[in-house]
Amino acid sequence: MEERTLLNHVALECNDEEGAKTFFTDVLGLPLTKKFEISEELSEAIFGIKGNVDILVYDNNEMRFEVFVGQVGKKHGYEHICIEVDDKSEFISRCRKYEIEPMIVKREGKDLLFVRDYSGNLFEVKEK
């Protein structure tokens, strides 16, 4: 039997719980399924960051995000997450409803769609 490696979740930092809820539930349609805290000791042991941190889990059984709530600070690089939606136009409307301005970038005659959540995390959005 061939061994498979699957993606279990993506972990991101978000500045605040309300912004995370709006983006992940209202815009992406992912329900909040769990909330927990990791201790200062565990945070330091795993991430080298001192302090307790709340974690919100958004999961629809196809896609799962662990959202670390806090302001550690980061510099933008090439990191992004690519997601698929049923209807790009509807997704763009939903983003604008929540004051998230989509970025449409032209490439070889095609429109590429990107959005940033309230904490600056970048998402590439493709239509299924």
N, CA, C and O atoms as CSV, one atom per row, in Angstrom:
chain,resi,resn,atom,element,x,y,z
A,1,MET,N,N,0.844,-1.176,0.000
A,1,MET,CA,C,0.000,0.000,0.000
A,1,MET,C,C,0.895,1.247,0.000
A,1,MET,O,O,1.898,1.305,0.712
A,2,GLU,N,N,0.518,2.231,-0.802
A,2,GLU,CA,C,1.279,3.469,-0.903
A,2,GLU,C,C,0.965,4.377,0.287
A,2,GLU,O,O,-0.198,4.598,0.624
A,3,GLU,N,N,2.008,4.891,0.908
A,3,GLU,CA,C,1.857,5.824,2.026
A,3,GLU,C,C,1.438,7.183,1.492
A,3,GLU,O,O,1.996,7.664,0.506
A,4,ARG,N,N,0.458,7.803,2.138
A,4,ARG,CA,C,-0.012,9.121,1.712
A,4,ARG,C,C,0.235,10.137,2.810
A,4,ARG,O,O,0.135,9.826,3.997
A,5,THR,N,N,0.555,11.338,2.406
A,5,THR,CA,C,0.685,12.445,3.333
A,5,THR,C,C,-0.432,13.423,3.030
A,5,THR,O,O,-0.589,13.860,1.890
A,6,LEU,N,N,-1.208,13.767,4.043
A,6,LEU,CA,C,-2.338,14.670,3.873
A,6,LEU,C,C,-2.157,15.915,4.725
A,6,LEU,O,O,-1.504,15.874,5.768
A,7,LEU,N,N,-2.730,17.009,4.282
A,7,LEU,CA,C,-2.718,18.235,5.059
A,7,LEU,C,C,-3.813,18.159,6.114
A,7,LEU,O,O,-4.976,17.935,5.780
A,8,ASN,N,N,-3.458,18.342,7.374
A,8,ASN,CA,C,-4.427,18.274,8.462
A,8,ASN,C,C,-5.033,19.636,8.760
A,8,ASN,O,O,-6.251,19.753,8.899
A,9,HIS,N,N,-4.200,20.670,8.858
A,9,HIS,CA,C,-4.704,22.016,9.113
A,9,HIS,C,C,-3.646,23.037,8.733
A,9,HIS,O,O,-2.478,22.707,8.528
A,10,VAL,N,N,-4.083,24.277,8.644
A,10,VAL,CA,C,-3.192,25.412,8.449
A,10,VAL,C,C,-3.339,26.285,9.688
A,10,VAL,O,O,-4.456,26.573,10.119
A,11,ALA,N,N,-2.218,26.705,10.257
A,11,ALA,CA,C,-2.239,27.575,11.430
A,11,ALA,C,C,-1.814,28.974,11.021
A,11,ALA,O,O,-0.822,29.164,10.316
A,12,LEU,N,N,-2.593,29.953,11.482
A,12,LEU,CA,C,-2.334,31.356,11.165
A,12,LEU,C,C,-2.448,32.201,12.418
A,12,LEU,O,O,-3.078,31.797,13.395
A,13,GLU,N,N,-1.842,33.368,12.387
A,13,GLU,CA,C,-2.018,34.352,13.450
A,13,GLU,C,C,-3.074,35.345,13.006
A,13,GLU,O,O,-3.105,35.749,11.843
A,14,CYS,N,N,-3.928,35.736,13.917
A,14,CYS,CA,C,-4.888,36.810,13.677
A,14,CYS,C,C,-4.837,37.759,14.858
A,14,CYS,O,O,-4.615,37.347,15.996
A,15,ASN,N,N,-5.048,39.042,14.570
A,15,ASN,CA,C,-4.943,40.067,15.616
A,15,ASN,C,C,-6.022,39.967,16.668
A,15,ASN,O,O,-5.763,40.217,17.845
A,16,ASP,N,N,-7.249,39.599,16.259
A,16,ASP,CA,C,-8.335,39.582,17.231
A,16,ASP,C,C,-9.384,38.544,16.855
A,16,ASP,O,O,-9.523,38.153,15.696
A,17,GLU,N,N,-10.107,38.119,17.867
A,17,GLU,CA,C,-11.099,37.053,17.717
A,17,GLU,C,C,-12.264,37.471,16.817
A,17,GLU,O,O,-12.746,36.669,16.017
A,18,GLU,N,N,-12.709,38.703,16.942
A,18,GLU,CA,C,-13.848,39.163,16.143
A,18,GLU,C,C,-13.499,39.211,14.657
A,18,GLU,O,O,-14.299,38.799,13.818
A,19,GLY,N,N,-12.315,39.710,14.332
A,19,GLY,CA,C,-11.868,39.728,12.939
A,19,GLY,C,C,-11.735,38.317,12.377
A,19,GLY,O,O,-12.075,38.069,11.220
A,20,ALA,N,N,-11.240,37.395,13.201
A,20,ALA,CA,C,-11.124,35.996,12.773
A,20,ALA,C,C,-12.500,35.414,12.493
A,20,ALA,O,O,-12.696,34.747,11.477
A,21,LYS,N,N,-13.459,35.659,13.387
A,21,LYS,CA,C,-14.816,35.142,13.200
A,21,LYS,C,C,-15.438,35.682,11.918
A,21,LYS,O,O,-16.044,34.934,11.151
A,22,THR,N,N,-15.288,36.975,11.692
A,22,THR,CA,C,-15.864,37.571,10.484
A,22,THR,C,C,-15.257,36.945,9.242
A,22,THR,O,O,-15.982,36.556,8.327
A,23,PHE,N,N,-13.927,36.843,9.197
A,23,PHE,CA,C,-13.288,36.314,7.990
A,23,PHE,C,C,-13.569,34.826,7.806
A,23,PHE,O,O,-14.041,34.413,6.747
A,24,PHE,N,N,-13.287,34.026,8.815
A,24,PHE,CA,C,-13.371,32.577,8.635
A,24,PHE,C,C,-14.808,32.055,8.595
A,24,PHE,O,O,-15.092,31.116,7.851
A,25,THR,N,N,-15.715,32.634,9.369
A,25,THR,CA,C,-17.107,32.165,9.368
A,25,THR,C,C,-17.959,32.921,8.361
A,25,THR,O,O,-18.612,32.302,7.521
A,26,ASP,N,N,-17.966,34.251,8.429
A,26,ASP,CA,C,-18.863,35.019,7.579
A,26,ASP,C,C,-18.409,35.062,6.118
A,26,ASP,O,O,-19.238,34.981,5.212
A,27,VAL,N,N,-17.108,35.188,5.886
A,27,VAL,CA,C,-16.612,35.265,4.513
A,27,VAL,C,C,-16.347,33.875,3.943
A,27,VAL,O,O,-16.827,33.559,2.854
A,28,LEU,N,N,-15.591,33.038,4.659
A,28,LEU,CA,C,-15.246,31.710,4.129
A,28,LEU,C,C,-16.299,30.642,4.415
A,28,LEU,O,O,-16.296,29.595,3.768
A,29,GLY,N,N,-17.194,30.882,5.364
A,29,GLY,CA,C,-18.245,29.911,5.659
A,29,GLY,C,C,-17.811,28.743,6.521
A,29,GLY,O,O,-18.448,27.690,6.501
A,30,LEU,N,N,-16.733,28.913,7.280
A,30,LEU,CA,C,-16.231,27.840,8.145
A,30,LEU,C,C,-16.731,28.056,9.574
A,30,LEU,O,O,-16.527,29.130,10.140
A,31,PRO,N,N,-17.373,27.065,10.155
A,31,PRO,CA,C,-17.840,27.235,11.535
A,31,PRO,C,C,-16.692,27.125,12.537
A,31,PRO,O,O,-15.719,26.402,12.323
A,32,LEU,N,N,-16.836,27.863,13.633
A,32,LEU,CA,C,-15.923,27.720,14.767
A,32,LEU,C,C,-16.297,26.419,15.464
A,32,LEU,O,O,-17.420,26.273,15.945
A,33,THR,N,N,-15.362,25.474,15.523
A,33,THR,CA,C,-15.673,24.165,16.106
A,33,THR,C,C,-15.006,23.933,17.456
A,33,THR,O,O,-15.385,23.022,18.192
A,34,LYS,N,N,-14.013,24.757,17.778
A,34,LYS,CA,C,-13.288,24.528,19.023
A,34,LYS,C,C,-12.521,25.795,19.388
A,34,LYS,O,O,-12.082,26.549,18.519
A,35,LYS,N,N,-12.373,26.007,20.684
A,35,LYS,CA,C,-11.560,27.108,21.193
A,35,LYS,C,C,-10.790,26.575,22.394
A,35,LYS,O,O,-11.372,25.945,23.276
A,36,PHE,N,N,-9.486,26.825,22.430
A,36,PHE,CA,C,-8.685,26.388,23.562
A,36,PHE,C,C,-7.494,27.317,23.725
A,36,PHE,O,O,-7.228,28.167,22.876
A,37,GLU,N,N,-6.788,27.140,24.819
A,37,GLU,CA,C,-5.625,27.966,25.118
A,37,GLU,C,C,-4.425,27.056,25.326
A,37,GLU,O,O,-4.535,25.985,25.922
A,38,ILE,N,N,-3.272,27.501,24.822
A,38,ILE,CA,C,-2.054,26.776,25.182
A,38,ILE,C,C,-1.281,27.638,26.175
A,38,ILE,O,O,-1.299,28.867,26.111
A,39,SER,N,N,-0.614,26.965,27.076
A,39,SER,CA,C,0.091,27.633,28.170
A,39,SER,C,C,1.345,28.342,27.672
A,39,SER,O,O,1.838,28.089,26.573
A,40,GLU,N,N,1.836,29.225,28.511
A,40,GLU,CA,C,3.082,29.933,28.215
A,40,GLU,C,C,4.225,28.941,28.011
A,40,GLU,O,O,5.048,29.109,27.111
A,41,GLU,N,N,4.271,27.913,28.846
A,41,GLU,CA,C,5.344,26.925,28.748
A,41,GLU,C,C,5.291,26.177,27.417
A,41,GLU,O,O,6.316,25.990,26.762
A,42,LEU,N,N,4.094,25.752,27.023
A,42,LEU,CA,C,3.948,25.022,25.757
A,42,LEU,C,C,4.237,25.936,24.574
A,42,LEU,O,O,4.897,25.526,23.619
A,43,SER,N,N,3.753,27.165,24.630
A,43,SER,CA,C,4.005,28.126,23.562
A,43,SER,C,C,5.500,28.366,23.379
A,43,SER,O,O,6.003,28.415,22.256
A,44,GLU,N,N,6.192,28.513,24.494
A,44,GLU,CA,C,7.640,28.742,24.410
A,44,GLU,C,C,8.368,27.497,23.905
A,44,GLU,O,O,9.299,27.605,23.107
A,45,ALA,N,N,7.949,26.317,24.363
A,45,ALA,CA,C,8.602,25.072,23.943
A,45,ALA,C,C,8.423,24.819,22.445
A,45,ALA,O,O,9.360,24.379,21.778
A,46,ILE,N,N,7.242,25.091,21.915
A,46,ILE,CA,C,6.974,24.803,20.502
A,46,ILE,C,C,7.427,25.940,19.598
A,46,ILE,O,O,8.114,25.707,18.604
A,47,PHE,N,N,7.046,27.174,19.937
A,47,PHE,CA,C,7.224,28.305,19.024
A,47,PHE,C,C,8.300,29.295,19.439
A,47,PHE,O,O,8.663,30.184,18.669
A,48,GLY,N,N,8.817,29.140,20.672
A,48,GLY,CA,C,9.803,30.091,21.157
A,48,GLY,C,C,9.195,31.445,21.499
A,48,GLY,O,O,9.889,32.461,21.515
A,49,ILE,N,N,7.875,31.450,21.777
A,49,ILE,CA,C,7.155,32.686,22.100
A,49,ILE,C,C,6.603,32.553,23.512
A,49,ILE,O,O,5.872,31.612,23.822
A,50,LYS,N,N,6.964,33.513,24.367
A,50,LYS,CA,C,6.485,33.478,25.751
A,50,LYS,C,C,5.076,34.046,25.812
A,50,LYS,O,O,4.792,35.087,25.220
A,51,GLY,N,N,4.198,33.359,26.526
A,51,GLY,CA,C,2.841,33.856,26.730
A,51,GLY,C,C,1.791,32.827,26.377
A,51,GLY,O,O,1.970,32.017,25.467
A,52,ASN,N,N,0.695,32.871,27.108
A,52,ASN,CA,C,-0.461,32.028,26.776
A,52,ASN,C,C,-1.049,32.527,25.466
A,52,ASN,O,O,-0.915,33.704,25.130
A,53,VAL,N,N,-1.695,31.647,24.732
A,53,VAL,CA,C,-2.332,32.076,23.481
A,53,VAL,C,C,-3.633,31.304,23.284
A,53,VAL,O,O,-3.689,30.089,23.476
A,54,ASP,N,N,-4.673,32.031,22.897
A,54,ASP,CA,C,-5.959,31.411,22.547
A,54,ASP,C,C,-5.890,30.916,21.113
A,54,ASP,O,O,-5.309,31.560,20.240
A,55,ILE,N,N,-6.496,29.758,20.891
A,55,ILE,CA,C,-6.544,29.179,19.552
A,55,ILE,C,C,-7.998,28.892,19.206
A,55,ILE,O,O,-8.730,28.275,19.979
A,56,LEU,N,N,-8.399,29.354,18.024
A,56,LEU,CA,C,-9.741,29.121,17.492
A,56,LEU,C,C,-9.608,28.148,16.336
A,56,LEU,O,O,-8.745,28.320,15.475
A,57,VAL,N,N,-10.459,27.124,16.307
A,57,VAL,CA,C,-10.409,26.150,15.216
A,57,VAL,C,C,-11.661,26.323,14.361
A,57,VAL,O,O,-12.785,26.207,14.849
A,58,TYR,N,N,-11.445,26.600,13.093
A,58,TYR,CA,C,-12.529,26.717,12.108
A,58,TYR,C,C,-12.403,25.524,11.180
A,58,TYR,O,O,-11.340,25.292,10.604
A,59,ASP,N,N,-13.500,24.751,11.029
A,59,ASP,CA,C,-13.400,23.472,10.341
A,59,ASP,C,C,-14.739,23.108,9.701
A,59,ASP,O,O,-15.782,23.173,10.351
A,60,ASN,N,N,-14.701,22.726,8.423
A,60,ASN,CA,C,-15.915,22.241,7.753
A,60,ASN,C,C,-15.749,20.802,7.270
A,60,ASN,O,O,-16.462,20.367,6.366
A,61,ASN,N,N,-14.814,20.062,7.864
A,61,ASN,CA,C,-14.487,18.676,7.517
A,61,ASN,C,C,-13.786,18.532,6.179
A,61,ASN,O,O,-13.465,17.414,5.776
A,62,GLU,N,N,-13.541,19.627,5.481
A,62,GLU,CA,C,-12.743,19.600,4.253
A,62,GLU,C,C,-11.528,20.503,4.385
A,62,GLU,O,O,-10.497,20.278,3.752
A,63,MET,N,N,-11.667,21.527,5.218
A,63,MET,CA,C,-10.618,22.514,5.395
A,63,MET,C,C,-10.627,22.939,6.856
A,63,MET,O,O,-11.684,23.222,7.420
A,64,ARG,N,N,-9.438,22.983,7.474
A,64,ARG,CA,C,-9.354,23.340,8.896
A,64,ARG,C,C,-8.251,24.381,9.092
A,64,ARG,O,O,-7.135,24.235,8.592
A,65,PHE,N,N,-8.597,25.440,9.838
A,65,PHE,CA,C,-7.637,26.465,10.217
A,65,PHE,C,C,-7.562,26.540,11.728
A,65,PHE,O,O,-8.590,26.569,12.406
A,66,GLU,N,N,-6.341,26.573,12.260
A,66,GLU,CA,C,-6.107,26.886,13.660
A,66,GLU,C,C,-5.647,28.336,13.690
A,66,GLU,O,O,-4.607,28.679,13.128
A,67,VAL,N,N,-6.420,29.174,14.343
A,67,VAL,CA,C,-6.138,30.604,14.367
A,67,VAL,C,C,-5.610,30.976,15.752
A,67,VAL,O,O,-6.315,30.863,16.754
A,68,PHE,N,N,-4.358,31.421,15.784
A,68,PHE,CA,C,-3.707,31.859,17.015
A,68,PHE,C,C,-4.011,33.346,17.180
A,68,PHE,O,O,-3.639,34.162,16.337
A,69,VAL,N,N,-4.687,33.686,18.267
A,69,VAL,CA,C,-5.129,35.062,18.470
A,69,VAL,C,C,-4.080,35.822,19.267
A,69,VAL,O,O,-3.814,35.500,20.425
A,70,GLY,N,N,-3.492,36.821,18.648
A,70,GLY,CA,C,-2.488,37.637,19.317
A,70,GLY,C,C,-1.724,38.452,18.301
A,70,GLY,O,O,-1.917,38.306,17.094
A,71,GLN,N,N,-0.865,39.301,18.793
A,71,GLN,CA,C,-0.095,40.171,17.907
A,71,GLN,C,C,1.390,39.924,18.107
A,71,GLN,O,O,2.074,40.666,18.813
A,72,VAL,N,N,1.866,38.880,17.481
A,72,VAL,CA,C,3.285,38.568,17.564
A,72,VAL,C,C,4.049,39.453,16.588
A,72,VAL,O,O,5.202,39.808,16.838
A,73,GLY,N,N,3.424,39.802,15.503
A,73,GLY,CA,C,4.065,40.645,14.493
A,73,GLY,C,C,4.759,39.789,13.451
A,73,GLY,O,O,5.428,38.806,13.768
A,74,LYS,N,N,4.583,40.184,12.213
A,74,LYS,CA,C,5.201,39.425,11.140
A,74,LYS,C,C,5.438,40.329,9.949
A,74,LYS,O,O,4.811,41.379,9.808
A,75,LYS,N,N,6.338,39.910,9.110
A,75,LYS,CA,C,6.647,40.619,7.882
A,75,LYS,C,C,6.072,39.788,6.747
A,75,LYS,O,O,6.188,38.562,6.744
A,76,HIS,N,N,5.458,40.454,5.791
A,76,HIS,CA,C,4.892,39.719,4.661
A,76,HIS,C,C,5.994,39.220,3.743
A,76,HIS,O,O,6.960,39.928,3.457
A,77,GLY,N,N,5.827,37.996,3.292
A,77,GLY,CA,C,6.717,37.403,2.312
A,77,GLY,C,C,5.857,36.809,1.203
A,77,GLY,O,O,4.866,37.409,0.786
A,78,TYR,N,N,6.233,35.655,0.739
A,78,TYR,CA,C,5.498,34.992,-0.335
A,78,TYR,C,C,4.446,34.023,0.193
A,78,TYR,O,O,3.744,33.382,-0.590
A,79,GLU,N,N,4.333,33.913,1.500
A,79,GLU,CA,C,3.399,32.956,2.077
A,79,GLU,C,C,1.971,33.322,1.699
A,79,GLU,O,O,1.566,34.482,1.784
A,80,HIS,N,N,1.222,32.316,1.281
A,80,HIS,CA,C,-0.202,32.487,1.033
A,80,HIS,C,C,-0.864,31.121,1.040
A,80,HIS,O,O,-0.205,30.086,0.948
A,81,ILE,N,N,-2.167,31.145,1.148
A,81,ILE,CA,C,-2.957,29.920,1.150
A,81,ILE,C,C,-3.910,30.009,-0.026
A,81,ILE,O,O,-4.573,31.028,-0.216
A,82,CYS,N,N,-3.980,28.956,-0.810
A,82,CYS,CA,C,-4.881,28.946,-1.953
A,82,CYS,C,C,-6.131,28.153,-1.580
A,82,CYS,O,O,-6.048,27.008,-1.135
A,83,ILE,N,N,-7.292,28.784,-1.770
A,83,ILE,CA,C,-8.568,28.131,-1.480
A,83,ILE,C,C,-9.413,28.122,-2.745
A,83,ILE,O,O,-9.168,28.894,-3.672
A,84,GLU,N,N,-10.407,27.245,-2.778
A,84,GLU,CA,C,-11.341,27.185,-3.902
A,84,GLU,C,C,-12.734,27.528,-3.402
A,84,GLU,O,O,-13.149,27.098,-2.326
A,85,VAL,N,N,-13.457,28.319,-4.210
A,85,VAL,CA,C,-14.837,28.672,-3.904
A,85,VAL,C,C,-15.710,28.264,-5.087
A,85,VAL,O,O,-15.224,28.089,-6.204
A,86,ASP,N,N,-17.004,28.118,-4.821
A,86,ASP,CA,C,-17.935,27.744,-5.890
A,86,ASP,C,C,-18.131,28.868,-6.897
A,86,ASP,O,O,-18.231,28.614,-8.097
A,87,ASP,N,N,-18.187,30.099,-6.423
A,87,ASP,CA,C,-18.527,31.232,-7.275
A,87,ASP,C,C,-17.689,32.444,-6.869
A,87,ASP,O,O,-17.899,33.020,-5.802
A,88,LYS,N,N,-16.738,32.827,-7.725
A,88,LYS,CA,C,-15.854,33.954,-7.402
A,88,LYS,C,C,-16.628,35.255,-7.225
A,88,LYS,O,O,-16.324,36.040,-6.327
A,89,SER,N,N,-17.617,35.488,-8.069
A,89,SER,CA,C,-18.380,36.741,-7.990
A,89,SER,C,C,-19.100,36.860,-6.655
A,89,SER,O,O,-19.108,37.927,-6.041
A,90,GLU,N,N,-19.703,35.769,-6.209
A,90,GLU,CA,C,-20.388,35.777,-4.919
A,90,GLU,C,C,-19.372,35.979,-3.784
A,90,GLU,O,O,-19.641,36.701,-2.824
A,91,PHE,N,N,-18.222,35.345,-3.904
A,91,PHE,CA,C,-17.179,35.486,-2.899
A,91,PHE,C,C,-16.710,36.937,-2.816
A,91,PHE,O,O,-16.535,37.469,-1.720
A,92,ILE,N,N,-16.509,37.576,-3.959
A,92,ILE,CA,C,-16.089,38.983,-3.991
A,92,ILE,C,C,-17.143,39.858,-3.318
A,92,ILE,O,O,-16.800,40.763,-2.557
A,93,SER,N,N,-18.408,39.599,-3.588
A,93,SER,CA,C,-19.493,40.367,-2.951
A,93,SER,C,C,-19.473,40.202,-1.440
A,93,SER,O,O,-19.639,41.172,-0.700
A,94,ARG,N,N,-19.268,38.963,-0.981
A,94,ARG,CA,C,-19.215,38.690,0.454
A,94,ARG,C,C,-18.026,39.418,1.090
A,94,ARG,O,O,-18.146,39.975,2.181
A,95,CYS,N,N,-16.890,39.410,0.409
A,95,CYS,CA,C,-15.716,40.123,0.929
A,95,CYS,C,C,-16.021,41.606,1.088
A,95,CYS,O,O,-15.749,42.194,2.135
A,96,ARG,N,N,-16.580,42.201,0.058
A,96,ARG,CA,C,-16.867,43.640,0.097
A,96,ARG,C,C,-17.887,43.974,1.181
A,96,ARG,O,O,-17.807,45.035,1.801
A,97,LYS,N,N,-18.836,43.087,1.410
A,97,LYS,CA,C,-19.827,43.291,2.475
A,97,LYS,C,C,-19.129,43.473,3.818
A,97,LYS,O,O,-19.588,44.241,4.663
A,98,TYR,N,N,-18.008,42.757,4.013
A,98,TYR,CA,C,-17.264,42.821,5.273
A,98,TYR,C,C,-16.011,43.693,5.156
A,98,TYR,O,O,-15.065,43.557,5.932
A,99,GLU,N,N,-16.029,44.595,4.163
A,99,GLU,CA,C,-14.956,45.570,3.959
A,99,GLU,C,C,-13.587,44.941,3.745
A,99,GLU,O,O,-12.573,45.441,4.230
A,100,ILE,N,N,-13.580,43.843,3.015
A,100,ILE,CA,C,-12.343,43.206,2.572
A,100,ILE,C,C,-12.269,43.454,1.074
A,100,ILE,O,O,-13.110,42.973,0.314
A,101,GLU,N,N,-11.263,44.206,0.654
A,101,GLU,CA,C,-11.180,44.567,-0.752
A,101,GLU,C,C,-10.357,43.532,-1.515
A,101,GLU,O,O,-9.162,43.378,-1.263
A,102,PRO,N,N,-10.990,42.824,-2.445
A,102,PRO,CA,C,-10.267,41.833,-3.243
A,102,PRO,C,C,-9.207,42.493,-4.124
A,102,PRO,O,O,-9.374,43.629,-4.567
A,103,MET,N,N,-8.132,41.780,-4.370
A,103,MET,CA,C,-7.080,42.233,-5.280
A,103,MET,C,C,-7.187,41.371,-6.534
A,103,MET,O,O,-7.054,40.149,-6.469
A,104,ILE,N,N,-7.423,42.004,-7.654
A,104,ILE,CA,C,-7.486,41.275,-8.920
A,104,ILE,C,C,-6.227,41.635,-9.694
A,104,ILE,O,O,-5.976,42.800,-10.004
A,105,VAL,N,N,-5.441,40.607,-9.998
A,105,VAL,CA,C,-4.156,40.778,-10.652
A,105,VAL,C,C,-4.225,40.097,-12.014
A,105,VAL,O,O,-4.636,38.942,-12.121
A,106,LYS,N,N,-3.820,40.824,-13.049
A,106,LYS,CA,C,-3.816,40.272,-14.409
A,106,LYS,C,C,-2.552,39.448,-14.619
A,106,LYS,O,O,-1.450,39.867,-14.265
A,107,ARG,N,N,-2.738,38.262,-15.205
A,107,ARG,CA,C,-1.593,37.419,-15.556
A,107,ARG,C,C,-1.957,36.613,-16.792
A,107,ARG,O,O,-2.867,35.784,-16.762
A,108,GLU,N,N,-1.242,36.863,-17.871
A,108,GLU,CA,C,-1.438,36.141,-19.125
A,108,GLU,C,C,-2.901,36.112,-19.538
A,108,GLU,O,O,-3.423,35.065,-19.920
A,109,GLY,N,N,-3.562,37.260,-19.462
A,109,GLY,CA,C,-4.947,37.372,-19.888
A,109,GLY,C,C,-5.980,36.844,-18.906
A,109,GLY,O,O,-7.177,36.865,-19.193
A,110,LYS,N,N,-5.530,36.371,-17.750
A,110,LYS,CA,C,-6.449,35.856,-16.737
A,110,LYS,C,C,-6.465,36.787,-15.540
A,110,LYS,O,O,-5.495,37.498,-15.276
A,111,ASP,N,N,-7.582,36.776,-14.817
A,111,ASP,CA,C,-7.691,37.518,-13.569
A,111,ASP,C,C,-7.393,36.583,-12.406
A,111,ASP,O,O,-8.085,35.584,-12.211
A,112,LEU,N,N,-6.365,36.907,-11.637
A,112,LEU,CA,C,-6.057,36.168,-10.414
A,112,LEU,C,C,-6.676,36.942,-9.255
A,112,LEU,O,O,-6.611,38.170,-9.217
A,113,LEU,N,N,-7.273,36.220,-8.314
A,113,LEU,CA,C,-7.957,36.847,-7.185
A,113,LEU,C,C,-7.219,36.536,-5.888
A,113,LEU,O,O,-6.930,35.380,-5.580
A,114,PHE,N,N,-6.923,37.587,-5.139
A,114,PHE,CA,C,-6.291,37.464,-3.823
A,114,PHE,C,C,-7.058,38.338,-2.833
A,114,PHE,O,O,-7.601,39.378,-3.207
A,115,VAL,N,N,-7.101,37.916,-1.577
A,115,VAL,CA,C,-7.650,38.735,-0.489
A,115,VAL,C,C,-6.746,38.574,0.726
A,115,VAL,O,O,-6.093,37.548,0.911
A,116,ARG,N,N,-6.730,39.614,1.543
A,116,ARG,CA,C,-6.049,39.547,2.836
A,116,ARG,C,C,-7.113,39.589,3.921
A,116,ARG,O,O,-8.066,40.363,3.836
A,117,ASP,N,N,-6.948,38.751,4.944
A,117,ASP,CA,C,-7.864,38.824,6.076
A,117,ASP,C,C,-7.523,40.064,6.895
A,117,ASP,O,O,-6.624,40.819,6.524
A,118,TYR,N,N,-8.222,40.283,7.990
A,118,TYR,CA,C,-8.034,41.488,8.788
A,118,TYR,C,C,-6.661,41.570,9.442
A,118,TYR,O,O,-6.261,42.634,9.916
A,119,SER,N,N,-5.937,40.453,9.469
A,119,SER,CA,C,-4.607,40.430,10.075
A,119,SER,C,C,-3.499,40.411,9.030
A,119,SER,O,O,-2.320,40.331,9.374
A,120,GLY,N,N,-3.873,40.485,7.760
A,120,GLY,CA,C,-2.877,40.551,6.694
A,120,GLY,C,C,-2.496,39.220,6.082
A,120,GLY,O,O,-1.639,39.186,5.198
A,121,ASN,N,N,-3.100,38.112,6.516
A,121,ASN,CA,C,-2.812,36.818,5.903
A,121,ASN,C,C,-3.357,36.823,4.480
A,121,ASN,O,O,-4.476,37.279,4.243
A,122,LEU,N,N,-2.577,36.321,3.542
A,122,LEU,CA,C,-2.927,36.382,2.126
A,122,LEU,C,C,-3.531,35.058,1.652
A,122,LEU,O,O,-3.007,33.979,1.928
A,123,PHE,N,N,-4.653,35.175,0.926
A,123,PHE,CA,C,-5.352,34.031,0.362
A,123,PHE,C,C,-5.496,34.210,-1.142
A,123,PHE,O,O,-5.973,35.245,-1.608
A,124,GLU,N,N,-5.084,33.204,-1.898
A,124,GLU,CA,C,-5.370,33.153,-3.331
A,124,GLU,C,C,-6.690,32.403,-3.468
A,124,GLU,O,O,-6.900,31.382,-2.814
A,125,VAL,N,N,-7.574,32.908,-4.316
A,125,VAL,CA,C,-8.909,32.327,-4.428
A,125,VAL,C,C,-9.149,31.880,-5.860
A,125,VAL,O,O,-9.084,32.677,-6.795
A,126,LYS,N,N,-9.429,30.592,-6.014
A,126,LYS,CA,C,-9.731,30.012,-7.333
A,126,LYS,C,C,-11.176,29.521,-7.324
A,126,LYS,O,O,-11.730,29.181,-6.280
A,127,GLU,N,N,-11.761,29.494,-8.501
A,127,GLU,CA,C,-13.117,28.960,-8.616
A,127,GLU,C,C,-13.029,27.482,-8.942
A,127,GLU,O,O,-12.202,27.063,-9.752
A,128,LYS,N,N,-13.901,26.679,-8.298
A,128,LYS,CA,C,-13.910,25.225,-8.523
A,128,LYS,C,C,-14.281,24.915,-9.957
A,128,LYS,O,O,-14.342,23.747,-10.341
